[in-house]
């Protein structure tokens, strides 16, 4: 059954070396030895992966493309800010961000972009 299978995220990049540096040094992911030409495969927790593939045209998506599930989103935001990651300002109605974190009834979130404009979300469910 598909619902029982592992799920992974896939985004594109116009400069794989720049993306490798960002995801390894700023986000802290580990490049998998299973990486193949024109692709970067990063390993996450619980067997999850992020695949970044090279393509000549930039990303056109305007929504969250990768989610990192967090136990403490504020701590993860602080760590990434310390590595130089710039977070987006995202506010919904009466919900305002505090220290890059938006808190709503469904949880706490923060968003940033990778060098190609792919939107990455840190999420801590309520």
C-alpha positions as CSV (number, residue, x, y, z in Angstrom):
1,X,0.0,0.0,0.0
2,X,1.4,3.4,-1.0
3,X,0.5,5.0,2.3
4,X,2.9,2.7,4.1
5,X,5.9,3.6,1.9
6,X,8.6,6.1,2.7
7,X,8.1,9.6,1.4
8,X,10.8,12.0,0.2
9,X,11.0,15.5,-1.1
10,X,12.3,16.6,-4.5
11,X,13.4,20.1,-5.6
12,X,15.4,21.5,-8.5
13,X,18.5,23.6,-8.7
14,X,20.2,25.6,-11.4
15,X,23.6,25.3,-9.5
16,X,24.1,22.0,-7.7
17,X,27.4,23.0,-6.1
18,X,25.7,26.1,-4.5
19,X,22.9,23.9,-3.4
20,X,25.2,21.3,-1.9
21,X,27.0,23.9,0.1
22,X,23.7,25.4,1.4
23,X,22.1,22.0,2.4
24,X,25.3,20.6,3.9
25,X,26.8,23.7,5.6
26,X,23.7,25.8,6.4
27,X,21.0,23.2,6.9
28,X,23.3,20.5,8.2
29,X,22.2,17.6,6.0
30,X,24.5,14.7,5.0
31,X,25.1,13.9,1.3
32,X,24.3,10.3,0.6
33,X,26.8,8.0,-1.0
34,X,23.9,7.0,-3.3
35,X,24.1,10.4,-5.1
36,X,24.2,10.1,-8.9
37,X,25.3,12.6,-11.6
38,X,23.2,15.8,-11.8
39,X,21.6,15.0,-8.5
40,X,22.2,15.5,-4.8
41,X,20.6,13.0,-2.4
42,X,20.6,14.1,1.2
43,X,19.7,11.8,4.1
44,X,17.4,12.9,6.9
45,X,15.9,11.3,10.0
46,X,13.9,8.0,9.9
47,X,15.0,7.1,6.4
48,X,13.8,10.3,4.8
49,X,15.6,12.0,1.9
50,X,15.8,15.2,0.0
51,X,16.7,14.9,-3.7
52,X,18.0,18.1,-5.4
53,X,18.3,17.7,-9.2
54,X,20.0,20.0,-11.7
55,X,18.0,21.7,-14.3
56,X,18.7,24.8,-16.5
57,X,15.6,26.8,-15.6
58,X,14.8,28.1,-12.1
59,X,12.0,26.9,-9.8
60,X,8.6,28.5,-10.4
61,X,6.7,27.0,-7.4
62,X,5.3,29.5,-4.9
63,X,4.4,27.1,-2.1
64,X,6.2,25.0,0.5
65,X,8.1,22.3,-1.2
66,X,10.0,20.6,1.7
67,X,9.0,20.3,5.3
68,X,11.2,19.4,8.2
69,X,9.2,18.1,11.2
70,X,10.5,19.6,14.5
71,X,10.2,18.8,18.1
72,X,11.3,22.4,19.0
73,X,11.0,24.7,16.0
74,X,12.3,27.7,17.9
75,X,15.6,25.8,18.7
76,X,15.9,24.7,15.1
77,X,15.3,28.2,13.8
78,X,18.0,29.6,16.2
79,X,20.5,27.0,15.0
80,X,19.8,27.8,11.4
81,X,20.0,31.6,12.0
82,X,23.4,30.9,13.6
83,X,24.5,29.3,10.3
84,X,23.3,32.3,8.3
85,X,19.9,31.1,7.1
86,X,17.5,34.0,6.4
87,X,13.9,33.3,7.3
88,X,10.8,34.6,5.4
89,X,8.2,36.9,7.0
90,X,4.9,35.0,6.9
91,X,1.9,36.2,8.7
92,X,-1.8,35.2,8.5
93,X,-4.5,37.6,9.8
94,X,-4.0,38.0,13.5
95,X,-1.1,35.5,13.7
96,X,2.2,37.3,13.8
97,X,5.7,35.9,13.7
98,X,7.9,36.2,16.8
99,X,11.6,35.4,16.3
100,X,10.9,34.0,12.9
101,X,8.2,31.6,14.2
102,X,4.5,31.8,13.4
103,X,2.3,30.2,16.0
104,X,-1.3,29.1,15.0
105,X,-3.8,26.7,16.5
106,X,-2.3,23.9,14.3
107,X,1.3,24.4,15.4
108,X,4.4,26.5,15.0
109,X,6.2,27.1,11.7
110,X,9.0,29.0,10.1
111,X,10.0,29.3,6.4
112,X,13.1,30.0,4.5
113,X,14.3,29.6,0.9
114,X,17.2,27.7,-0.5
115,X,19.5,29.3,-3.1
116,X,17.1,28.4,-5.9
117,X,14.0,29.9,-4.3
118,X,12.6,26.6,-3.1
119,X,10.5,27.2,0.0
120,X,11.5,25.1,3.0
121,X,9.3,24.9,6.1
122,X,10.1,23.9,9.7
123,X,6.9,22.7,11.3
124,X,6.1,21.7,14.9
125,X,2.5,20.4,15.1
126,X,0.4,21.5,18.0
